[in-house]
Amino acid sequence: MDHRALFHHLHPGFFDRDYIKALPENETYAEMILPLKGFSPDQREIPVPEGVAFGPYEGSLTALLEAVRQVEEAWAPIYQKGGRVYCAMDGGKIASFCLIEDMGTFEGLRI
């Protein structure tokens, strides 16, 4: 799969935006894509420490926003009540989080 074409399909003109061009080099980030096709079921299992669980977030929006703000204040408005969020929970506390969105399809694959 051409991942550059996928990104440009999902976000046309993204790199042409002035505020993106003006980002300092120390504030750039890379996202990861992991195609699961071809993995056997046992390869999809990742060992995790005892007490850590993964799944859809079902806690309060207040607790989620507190965790988000500890990472990046500017992300807080993105997380809204009713949004689909997937979390790693460690002993009942949010250890990691991400939004789950339906971004359509690309080359026949659901994104």
Phi and psi in radians as a Rosetta constraint file:
Dihedral C 1 N 2 CA 2 C 2 CIRCULARHARMONIC -1.531 0.35
Dihedral N 2 CA 2 C 2 N 3 CIRCULARHARMONIC 1.727 0.35
Dihedral C 2 N 3 CA 3 C 3 CIRCULARHARMONIC -1.195 0.35
Dihedral N 3 CA 3 C 3 N 4 CIRCULARHARMONIC -0.519 0.35
Dihedral C 3 N 4 CA 4 C 4 CIRCULARHARMONIC -1.143 0.35
Dihedral N 4 CA 4 C 4 N 5 CIRCULARHARMONIC -0.755 0.35
Dihedral C 4 N 5 CA 5 C 5 CIRCULARHARMONIC -1.115 0.35
Dihedral N 5 CA 5 C 5 N 6 CIRCULARHARMONIC -0.676 0.35
Dihedral C 5 N 6 CA 6 C 6 CIRCULARHARMONIC -1.039 0.35
Dihedral N 6 CA 6 C 6 N 7 CIRCULARHARMONIC -0.850 0.35
Dihedral C 6 N 7 CA 7 C 7 CIRCULARHARMONIC -1.063 0.35
Dihedral N 7 CA 7 C 7 N 8 CIRCULARHARMONIC -0.804 0.35
Dihedral C 7 N 8 CA 8 C 8 CIRCULARHARMONIC -1.148 0.35
Dihedral N 8 CA 8 C 8 N 9 CIRCULARHARMONIC -0.530 0.35
Dihedral C 8 N 9 CA 9 C 9 CIRCULARHARMONIC -1.166 0.35
Dihedral N 9 CA 9 C 9 N 10 CIRCULARHARMONIC -0.753 0.35
Dihedral C 9 N 10 CA 10 C 10 CIRCULARHARMONIC -1.338 0.35
Dihedral N 10 CA 10 C 10 N 11 CIRCULARHARMONIC -0.538 0.35
Dihedral C 10 N 11 CA 11 C 11 CIRCULARHARMONIC -2.355 0.35
Dihedral N 11 CA 11 C 11 N 12 CIRCULARHARMONIC 1.183 0.35
Dihedral C 11 N 12 CA 12 C 12 CIRCULARHARMONIC -1.054 0.35
Dihedral N 12 CA 12 C 12 N 13 CIRCULARHARMONIC 2.375 0.35
Dihedral C 12 N 13 CA 13 C 13 CIRCULARHARMONIC 1.302 0.35
Dihedral N 13 CA 13 C 13 N 14 CIRCULARHARMONIC 0.114 0.35
Dihedral C 13 N 14 CA 14 C 14 CIRCULARHARMONIC -0.941 0.35
Dihedral N 14 CA 14 C 14 N 15 CIRCULARHARMONIC -0.850 0.35
Dihedral C 14 N 15 CA 15 C 15 CIRCULARHARMONIC -1.371 0.35
Dihedral N 15 CA 15 C 15 N 16 CIRCULARHARMONIC -0.075 0.35
Dihedral C 15 N 16 CA 16 C 16 CIRCULARHARMONIC -1.557 0.35
Dihedral N 16 CA 16 C 16 N 17 CIRCULARHARMONIC -0.159 0.35
Dihedral C 16 N 17 CA 17 C 17 CIRCULARHARMONIC -1.250 0.35
Dihedral N 17 CA 17 C 17 N 18 CIRCULARHARMONIC 2.358 0.35
Dihedral C 17 N 18 CA 18 C 18 CIRCULARHARMONIC -1.012 0.35
Dihedral N 18 CA 18 C 18 N 19 CIRCULARHARMONIC -0.719 0.35
Dihedral C 18 N 19 CA 19 C 19 CIRCULARHARMONIC -1.211 0.35
Dihedral N 19 CA 19 C 19 N 20 CIRCULARHARMONIC -0.428 0.35
Dihedral C 19 N 20 CA 20 C 20 CIRCULARHARMONIC -1.342 0.35
Dihedral N 20 CA 20 C 20 N 21 CIRCULARHARMONIC -0.758 0.35
Dihedral C 20 N 21 CA 21 C 21 CIRCULARHARMONIC -1.070 0.35
Dihedral N 21 CA 21 C 21 N 22 CIRCULARHARMONIC -0.520 0.35
Dihedral C 21 N 22 CA 22 C 22 CIRCULARHARMONIC -1.503 0.35
Dihedral N 22 CA 22 C 22 N 23 CIRCULARHARMONIC -0.058 0.35
Dihedral C 22 N 23 CA 23 C 23 CIRCULARHARMONIC -1.104 0.35
Dihedral N 23 CA 23 C 23 N 24 CIRCULARHARMONIC 2.293 0.35
Dihedral C 23 N 24 CA 24 C 24 CIRCULARHARMONIC -1.147 0.35
Dihedral N 24 CA 24 C 24 N 25 CIRCULARHARMONIC 2.651 0.35
Dihedral C 24 N 25 CA 25 C 25 CIRCULARHARMONIC -1.016 0.35
Dihedral N 25 CA 25 C 25 N 26 CIRCULARHARMONIC -0.573 0.35
Dihedral C 25 N 26 CA 26 C 26 CIRCULARHARMONIC -1.334 0.35
Dihedral N 26 CA 26 C 26 N 27 CIRCULARHARMONIC 0.002 0.35
Dihedral C 26 N 27 CA 27 C 27 CIRCULARHARMONIC -2.039 0.35
Dihedral N 27 CA 27 C 27 N 28 CIRCULARHARMONIC 0.438 0.35
Dihedral C 27 N 28 CA 28 C 28 CIRCULARHARMONIC -1.747 0.35
Dihedral N 28 CA 28 C 28 N 29 CIRCULARHARMONIC 2.660 0.35
Dihedral C 28 N 29 CA 29 C 29 CIRCULARHARMONIC -2.349 0.35
Dihedral N 29 CA 29 C 29 N 30 CIRCULARHARMONIC 2.785 0.35
Dihedral C 29 N 30 CA 30 C 30 CIRCULARHARMONIC -2.162 0.35
Dihedral N 30 CA 30 C 30 N 31 CIRCULARHARMONIC 2.358 0.35
Dihedral C 30 N 31 CA 31 C 31 CIRCULARHARMONIC -1.711 0.35
Dihedral N 31 CA 31 C 31 N 32 CIRCULARHARMONIC 2.681 0.35
Dihedral C 31 N 32 CA 32 C 32 CIRCULARHARMONIC -1.881 0.35
Dihedral N 32 CA 32 C 32 N 33 CIRCULARHARMONIC 2.501 0.35
Dihedral C 32 N 33 CA 33 C 33 CIRCULARHARMONIC -2.110 0.35
Dihedral N 33 CA 33 C 33 N 34 CIRCULARHARMONIC 2.221 0.35
Dihedral C 33 N 34 CA 34 C 34 CIRCULARHARMONIC -2.175 0.35
Dihedral N 34 CA 34 C 34 N 35 CIRCULARHARMONIC 1.706 0.35
Dihedral C 34 N 35 CA 35 C 35 CIRCULARHARMONIC -1.181 0.35
Dihedral N 35 CA 35 C 35 N 36 CIRCULARHARMONIC 2.206 0.35
Dihedral C 35 N 36 CA 36 C 36 CIRCULARHARMONIC -1.572 0.35
Dihedral N 36 CA 36 C 36 N 37 CIRCULARHARMONIC -0.191 0.35
Dihedral C 36 N 37 CA 37 C 37 CIRCULARHARMONIC -1.054 0.35
Dihedral N 37 CA 37 C 37 N 38 CIRCULARHARMONIC 2.296 0.35
Dihedral C 37 N 38 CA 38 C 38 CIRCULARHARMONIC 1.676 0.35
Dihedral N 38 CA 38 C 38 N 39 CIRCULARHARMONIC -0.249 0.35
Dihedral C 38 N 39 CA 39 C 39 CIRCULARHARMONIC -1.339 0.35
Dihedral N 39 CA 39 C 39 N 40 CIRCULARHARMONIC 2.439 0.35
Dihedral C 39 N 40 CA 40 C 40 CIRCULARHARMONIC -1.424 0.35
Dihedral N 40 CA 40 C 40 N 41 CIRCULARHARMONIC 2.768 0.35
Dihedral C 40 N 41 CA 41 C 41 CIRCULARHARMONIC -0.957 0.35
Dihedral N 41 CA 41 C 41 N 42 CIRCULARHARMONIC -0.631 0.35
Dihedral C 41 N 42 CA 42 C 42 CIRCULARHARMONIC -1.248 0.35
Dihedral N 42 CA 42 C 42 N 43 CIRCULARHARMONIC -0.403 0.35
Dihedral C 42 N 43 CA 43 C 43 CIRCULARHARMONIC -1.338 0.35
Dihedral N 43 CA 43 C 43 N 44 CIRCULARHARMONIC -0.330 0.35
Dihedral C 43 N 44 CA 44 C 44 CIRCULARHARMONIC -1.436 0.35
Dihedral N 44 CA 44 C 44 N 45 CIRCULARHARMONIC -0.246 0.35
Dihedral C 44 N 45 CA 45 C 45 CIRCULARHARMONIC -1.453 0.35
Dihedral N 45 CA 45 C 45 N 46 CIRCULARHARMONIC 2.128 0.35
Dihedral C 45 N 46 CA 46 C 46 CIRCULARHARMONIC -1.963 0.35
Dihedral N 46 CA 46 C 46 N 47 CIRCULARHARMONIC 2.141 0.35
Dihedral C 46 N 47 CA 47 C 47 CIRCULARHARMONIC -1.119 0.35
Dihedral N 47 CA 47 C 47 N 48 CIRCULARHARMONIC 2.375 0.35
Dihedral C 47 N 48 CA 48 C 48 CIRCULARHARMONIC -2.246 0.35
Dihedral N 48 CA 48 C 48 N 49 CIRCULARHARMONIC 2.694 0.35
Dihedral C 48 N 49 CA 49 C 49 CIRCULARHARMONIC -1.068 0.35
Dihedral N 49 CA 49 C 49 N 50 CIRCULARHARMONIC 2.650 0.35
Dihedral C 49 N 50 CA 50 C 50 CIRCULARHARMONIC -1.018 0.35
Dihedral N 50 CA 50 C 50 N 51 CIRCULARHARMONIC 2.397 0.35
Dihedral C 50 N 51 CA 51 C 51 CIRCULARHARMONIC 1.621 0.35
Dihedral N 51 CA 51 C 51 N 52 CIRCULARHARMONIC -0.137 0.35
Dihedral C 51 N 52 CA 52 C 52 CIRCULARHARMONIC -1.724 0.35
Dihedral N 52 CA 52 C 52 N 53 CIRCULARHARMONIC 2.286 0.35
Dihedral C 52 N 53 CA 53 C 53 CIRCULARHARMONIC -2.316 0.35
Dihedral N 53 CA 53 C 53 N 54 CIRCULARHARMONIC 2.588 0.35
Dihedral C 53 N 54 CA 54 C 54 CIRCULARHARMONIC -2.039 0.35
Dihedral N 54 CA 54 C 54 N 55 CIRCULARHARMONIC 2.516 0.35
Dihedral C 54 N 55 CA 55 C 55 CIRCULARHARMONIC 2.940 0.35
Dihedral N 55 CA 55 C 55 N 56 CIRCULARHARMONIC 3.109 0.35
Dihedral C 55 N 56 CA 56 C 56 CIRCULARHARMONIC -1.040 0.35
Dihedral N 56 CA 56 C 56 N 57 CIRCULARHARMONIC 2.424 0.35
Dihedral C 56 N 57 CA 57 C 57 CIRCULARHARMONIC -1.310 0.35
Dihedral N 57 CA 57 C 57 N 58 CIRCULARHARMONIC 2.269 0.35
Dihedral C 57 N 58 CA 58 C 58 CIRCULARHARMONIC -2.168 0.35
Dihedral N 58 CA 58 C 58 N 59 CIRCULARHARMONIC 0.167 0.35
Dihedral C 58 N 59 CA 59 C 59 CIRCULARHARMONIC -1.504 0.35
Dihedral N 59 CA 59 C 59 N 60 CIRCULARHARMONIC -2.881 0.35
Dihedral C 59 N 60 CA 60 C 60 CIRCULARHARMONIC -1.386 0.35
Dihedral N 60 CA 60 C 60 N 61 CIRCULARHARMONIC 2.630 0.35
Dihedral C 60 N 61 CA 61 C 61 CIRCULARHARMONIC -1.121 0.35
Dihedral N 61 CA 61 C 61 N 62 CIRCULARHARMONIC -0.619 0.35
Dihedral C 61 N 62 CA 62 C 62 CIRCULARHARMONIC -1.044 0.35
Dihedral N 62 CA 62 C 62 N 63 CIRCULARHARMONIC -0.812 0.35
Dihedral C 62 N 63 CA 63 C 63 CIRCULARHARMONIC -1.141 0.35
Dihedral N 63 CA 63 C 63 N 64 CIRCULARHARMONIC -0.699 0.35
Dihedral C 63 N 64 CA 64 C 64 CIRCULARHARMONIC -1.104 0.35
Dihedral N 64 CA 64 C 64 N 65 CIRCULARHARMONIC -0.819 0.35
Dihedral C 64 N 65 CA 65 C 65 CIRCULARHARMONIC -1.112 0.35
Dihedral N 65 CA 65 C 65 N 66 CIRCULARHARMONIC -0.595 0.35
Dihedral C 65 N 66 CA 66 C 66 CIRCULARHARMONIC -1.102 0.35
Dihedral N 66 CA 66 C 66 N 67 CIRCULARHARMONIC -0.763 0.35
Dihedral C 66 N 67 CA 67 C 67 CIRCULARHARMONIC -1.153 0.35
Dihedral N 67 CA 67 C 67 N 68 CIRCULARHARMONIC -0.731 0.35
Dihedral C 67 N 68 CA 68 C 68 CIRCULARHARMONIC -1.076 0.35
Dihedral N 68 CA 68 C 68 N 69 CIRCULARHARMONIC -0.809 0.35
Dihedral C 68 N 69 CA 69 C 69 CIRCULARHARMONIC -1.128 0.35
Dihedral N 69 CA 69 C 69 N 70 CIRCULARHARMONIC -0.471 0.35
Dihedral C 69 N 70 CA 70 C 70 CIRCULARHARMONIC -1.177 0.35
Dihedral N 70 CA 70 C 70 N 71 CIRCULARHARMONIC -0.449 0.35
Dihedral C 70 N 71 CA 71 C 71 CIRCULARHARMONIC -1.593 0.35
Dihedral N 71 CA 71 C 71 N 72 CIRCULARHARMONIC -0.880 0.35
Dihedral C 71 N 72 CA 72 C 72 CIRCULARHARMONIC -2.783 0.35
Dihedral N 72 CA 72 C 72 N 73 CIRCULARHARMONIC 1.930 0.35
Dihedral C 72 N 73 CA 73 C 73 CIRCULARHARMONIC -0.951 0.35
Dihedral N 73 CA 73 C 73 N 74 CIRCULARHARMONIC -0.696 0.35
Dihedral C 73 N 74 CA 74 C 74 CIRCULARHARMONIC -1.146 0.35
Dihedral N 74 CA 74 C 74 N 75 CIRCULARHARMONIC -0.305 0.35
Dihedral C 74 N 75 CA 75 C 75 CIRCULARHARMONIC -1.399 0.35
Dihedral N 75 CA 75 C 75 N 76 CIRCULARHARMONIC -0.335 0.35
Dihedral C 75 N 76 CA 76 C 76 CIRCULARHARMONIC -0.930 0.35
Dihedral N 76 CA 76 C 76 N 77 CIRCULARHARMONIC -0.761 0.35
Dihedral C 76 N 77 CA 77 C 77 CIRCULARHARMONIC -1.115 0.35
Dihedral N 77 CA 77 C 77 N 78 CIRCULARHARMONIC -0.349 0.35
Dihedral C 77 N 78 CA 78 C 78 CIRCULARHARMONIC -1.249 0.35
Dihedral N 78 CA 78 C 78 N 79 CIRCULARHARMONIC -0.538 0.35
Dihedral C 78 N 79 CA 79 C 79 CIRCULARHARMONIC -1.579 0.35
Dihedral N 79 CA 79 C 79 N 80 CIRCULARHARMONIC 1.911 0.35
Dihedral C 79 N 80 CA 80 C 80 CIRCULARHARMONIC -2.042 0.35
Dihedral N 80 CA 80 C 80 N 81 CIRCULARHARMONIC 2.772 0.35
Dihedral C 80 N 81 CA 81 C 81 CIRCULARHARMONIC -1.008 0.35
Dihedral N 81 CA 81 C 81 N 82 CIRCULARHARMONIC 2.316 0.35
Dihedral C 81 N 82 CA 82 C 82 CIRCULARHARMONIC 1.554 0.35
Dihedral N 82 CA 82 C 82 N 83 CIRCULARHARMONIC -0.089 0.35
Dihedral C 82 N 83 CA 83 C 83 CIRCULARHARMONIC -1.244 0.35
Dihedral N 83 CA 83 C 83 N 84 CIRCULARHARMONIC 2.695 0.35
Dihedral C 83 N 84 CA 84 C 84 CIRCULARHARMONIC -1.571 0.35
Dihedral N 84 CA 84 C 84 N 85 CIRCULARHARMONIC 1.976 0.35
Dihedral C 84 N 85 CA 85 C 85 CIRCULARHARMONIC -2.192 0.35
Dihedral N 85 CA 85 C 85 N 86 CIRCULARHARMONIC 2.401 0.35
Dihedral C 85 N 86 CA 86 C 86 CIRCULARHARMONIC -1.977 0.35
Dihedral N 86 CA 86 C 86 N 87 CIRCULARHARMONIC 2.321 0.35
Dihedral C 86 N 87 CA 87 C 87 CIRCULARHARMONIC -2.306 0.35
Dihedral N 87 CA 87 C 87 N 88 CIRCULARHARMONIC 2.723 0.35
Dihedral C 87 N 88 CA 88 C 88 CIRCULARHARMONIC -1.756 0.35
Dihedral N 88 CA 88 C 88 N 89 CIRCULARHARMONIC 2.266 0.35
Dihedral C 88 N 89 CA 89 C 89 CIRCULARHARMONIC -2.008 0.35
Dihedral N 89 CA 89 C 89 N 90 CIRCULARHARMONIC 2.337 0.35
Dihedral C 89 N 90 CA 90 C 90 CIRCULARHARMONIC -2.106 0.35
Dihedral N 90 CA 90 C 90 N 91 CIRCULARHARMONIC 1.847 0.35
Dihedral C 90 N 91 CA 91 C 91 CIRCULARHARMONIC 1.044 0.35
Dihedral N 91 CA 91 C 91 N 92 CIRCULARHARMONIC 0.623 0.35
Dihedral C 91 N 92 CA 92 C 92 CIRCULARHARMONIC 1.506 0.35
Dihedral N 92 CA 92 C 92 N 93 CIRCULARHARMONIC -0.052 0.35
Dihedral C 92 N 93 CA 93 C 93 CIRCULARHARMONIC -1.852 0.35
Dihedral N 93 CA 93 C 93 N 94 CIRCULARHARMONIC 2.556 0.35
Dihedral C 93 N 94 CA 94 C 94 CIRCULARHARMONIC -1.227 0.35
Dihedral N 94 CA 94 C 94 N 95 CIRCULARHARMONIC 2.116 0.35
Dihedral C 94 N 95 CA 95 C 95 CIRCULARHARMONIC -1.760 0.35
Dihedral N 95 CA 95 C 95 N 96 CIRCULARHARMONIC -0.533 0.35
Dihedral C 95 N 96 CA 96 C 96 CIRCULARHARMONIC -2.749 0.35
Dihedral N 96 CA 96 C 96 N 97 CIRCULARHARMONIC 2.837 0.35
Dihedral C 96 N 97 CA 97 C 97 CIRCULARHARMONIC -2.696 0.35
Dihedral N 97 CA 97 C 97 N 98 CIRCULARHARMONIC 2.691 0.35
Dihedral C 97 N 98 CA 98 C 98 CIRCULARHARMONIC -2.759 0.35
Dihedral N 98 CA 98 C 98 N 99 CIRCULARHARMONIC 2.650 0.35
Dihedral C 98 N 99 CA 99 C 99 CIRCULARHARMONIC -1.389 0.35
Dihedral N 99 CA 99 C 99 N 100 CIRCULARHARMONIC 2.540 0.35
Dihedral C 99 N 100 CA 100 C 100 CIRCULARHARMONIC -1.969 0.35
Dihedral N 100 CA 100 C 100 N 101 CIRCULARHARMONIC 2.033 0.35
Dihedral C 100 N 101 CA 101 C 101 CIRCULARHARMONIC -2.247 0.35
Dihedral N 101 CA 101 C 101 N 102 CIRCULARHARMONIC 2.662 0.35
Dihedral C 101 N 102 CA 102 C 102 CIRCULARHARMONIC -1.619 0.35
Dihedral N 102 CA 102 C 102 N 103 CIRCULARHARMONIC 1.933 0.35
Dihedral C 102 N 103 CA 103 C 103 CIRCULARHARMONIC -1.804 0.35
Dihedral N 103 CA 103 C 103 N 104 CIRCULARHARMONIC 0.266 0.35
Dihedral C 103 N 104 CA 104 C 104 CIRCULARHARMONIC 1.583 0.35
Dihedral N 104 CA 104 C 104 N 105 CIRCULARHARMONIC -2.661 0.35
Dihedral C 104 N 105 CA 105 C 105 CIRCULARHARMONIC -2.256 0.35
Dihedral N 105 CA 105 C 105 N 106 CIRCULARHARMONIC 2.763 0.35
Dihedral C 105 N 106 CA 106 C 106 CIRCULARHARMONIC -2.579 0.35
Dihedral N 106 CA 106 C 106 N 107 CIRCULARHARMONIC 2.197 0.35
Dihedral C 106 N 107 CA 107 C 107 CIRCULARHARMONIC 0.856 0.35
Dihedral N 107 CA 107 C 107 N 108 CIRCULARHARMONIC 0.710 0.35
Dihedral C 107 N 108 CA 108 C 108 CIRCULARHARMONIC 1.391 0.35
Dihedral N 108 CA 108 C 108 N 109 CIRCULARHARMONIC 0.023 0.35
Dihedral C 108 N 109 CA 109 C 109 CIRCULARHARMONIC -1.827 0.35
Dihedral N 109 CA 109 C 109 N 110 CIRCULARHARMONIC 2.419 0.35
Dihedral C 109 N 110 CA 110 C 110 CIRCULARHARMONIC -1.350 0.35
Dihedral N 110 CA 110 C 110 N 111 CIRCULARHARMONIC 2.233 0.35
